[in-house]
Amino acid sequence: MAVYDDFAKLDVRAGTILEAEEFPKARKPAYKLTIDFGPNIGIKKSSAQITSLYSPEELTGRKILAVVNFPPRQIADFMSEVLVLGTYSPDGVVLITPDKPERVQNGDKLG
C-alpha cells in the first residue's frame, strides 16, 4: 500500500502544450508533445499515447498536468522527459486537465 510520503515524492505540474506531432516510430500510436512548464522548469518533451481521442490540432494550447520529476525515458529515437497524466477509459486515454485553466499558470504545482 502506498503512503502519503510516496505521493509527496511526485512533482506534478501544470503546463501548456505548445506543439503536438505524430510519432510514427513509437510501438503504440502516440504523439510527441512539447510542453511549457513556466520559467522555473522550462520547455519539456513527452511521448503520449493519446491518439484515439485527440488530434494534434486540438492539443495545441491545452493545459495539462504532468509528473516532471521522473527520469527521462527513451522511446524509439525520442527522449520523453515528463509523464503527462490521464485516465484509461474504454475509448482511450483522457487527459487530466485543470478545471479552470484560465486561472492556472504554467509550472503551478499540484497540491
C-alpha positions as CSV (number, residue, x, y, z in Angstrom):
1,M,0.0,0.0,0.0
2,A,1.3,3.5,-0.8
3,V,1.6,6.1,1.9
4,Y,1.4,9.9,1.7
5,D,5.2,10.2,1.6
6,D,5.1,8.2,-1.7
7,F,2.7,10.6,-3.2
8,A,4.6,13.6,-1.9
9,K,7.7,12.5,-3.9
10,L,5.9,13.2,-7.1
11,D,6.2,16.7,-8.6
12,V,3.1,17.2,-10.6
13,R,2.9,20.5,-12.5
14,A,0.6,22.3,-14.9
15,G,1.8,23.0,-18.4
16,T,0.6,24.2,-21.8
17,I,1.1,22.0,-24.9
18,L,2.9,24.2,-27.4
19,E,3.2,21.5,-30.1
20,A,1.8,18.0,-30.8
21,E,3.0,15.9,-33.7
22,E,2.6,12.3,-34.9
23,F,5.2,9.8,-33.6
24,P,5.2,7.0,-36.2
25,K,8.4,5.4,-34.7
26,A,6.6,4.6,-31.4
27,R,5.4,1.0,-30.9
28,K,1.9,2.1,-29.9
29,P,0.2,5.1,-31.5
30,A,1.5,8.3,-29.8
31,Y,2.2,12.0,-30.2
32,K,5.4,13.9,-29.4
33,L,4.4,16.8,-27.2
34,T,6.3,20.0,-26.5
35,I,5.1,21.4,-23.2
36,D,5.8,24.8,-21.4
37,F,6.0,24.4,-17.7
38,G,7.0,28.0,-17.0
39,P,10.3,29.8,-16.3
40,N,11.4,27.5,-13.4
41,I,11.0,24.2,-15.2
42,G,11.0,25.3,-18.8
43,I,10.1,23.5,-22.0
44,K,9.9,19.7,-21.8
45,K,9.0,16.9,-24.2
46,S,6.8,13.9,-23.7
47,S,5.5,10.9,-25.7
48,A,1.8,10.4,-25.0
49,Q,-0.4,7.6,-26.2
50,I,-3.5,9.8,-26.6
51,T,-4.2,9.5,-30.3
52,S,-7.6,7.8,-30.1
53,L,-9.3,10.8,-28.5
54,Y,-7.2,13.8,-29.5
55,S,-5.8,15.3,-32.7
56,P,-2.6,17.3,-32.7
57,E,-4.5,20.4,-33.6
58,E,-6.8,20.2,-30.6
59,L,-3.9,19.6,-28.2
60,T,-2.0,22.7,-29.0
61,G,-2.8,25.4,-26.3
62,R,-4.3,22.8,-23.9
63,K,-3.4,22.9,-20.2
64,I,-2.4,19.5,-18.8
65,L,-0.9,18.0,-15.7
66,A,2.3,16.0,-15.8
67,V,4.9,14.4,-13.5
68,V,8.1,16.4,-14.1
69,N,10.5,14.6,-11.8
70,F,10.6,11.1,-13.3
71,P,13.9,10.2,-15.0
72,P,13.8,10.7,-18.8
73,R,12.8,7.7,-20.8
74,Q,14.0,6.8,-24.3
75,I,11.1,5.9,-26.7
76,A,12.4,4.9,-30.1
77,D,14.5,7.9,-31.2
78,F,12.9,10.3,-28.8
79,M,13.6,11.2,-25.2
80,S,10.4,11.6,-23.1
81,E,11.2,13.9,-20.2
82,V,7.8,14.1,-18.4
83,L,4.8,11.9,-17.9
84,V,1.5,13.5,-19.0
85,L,-1.4,12.3,-16.8
86,G,-4.6,10.8,-18.0
87,T,-7.2,8.2,-17.1
88,Y,-7.7,5.0,-19.1
89,S,-11.2,4.9,-20.5
90,P,-12.8,2.3,-22.8
91,D,-12.3,4.7,-25.8
92,G,-8.7,5.7,-24.9
93,V,-6.7,7.9,-22.5
94,V,-8.5,11.0,-21.3
95,L,-6.1,13.8,-20.3
96,I,-6.3,15.2,-16.7
97,T,-6.7,19.0,-17.1
98,P,-7.3,21.9,-14.7
99,D,-10.9,22.7,-14.1
100,K,-10.3,26.4,-14.5
101,P,-7.4,26.5,-17.0
102,E,-7.5,30.3,-17.3
103,R,-6.5,30.6,-13.6
104,V,-3.7,28.1,-13.8
105,Q,-0.1,29.2,-14.6
106,N,2.5,27.1,-16.3
107,G,4.5,25.5,-13.5
108,D,1.8,25.5,-10.9
109,K,2.2,22.6,-8.6
110,L,-0.5,20.0,-7.8
111,G,-1.2,20.3,-4.1
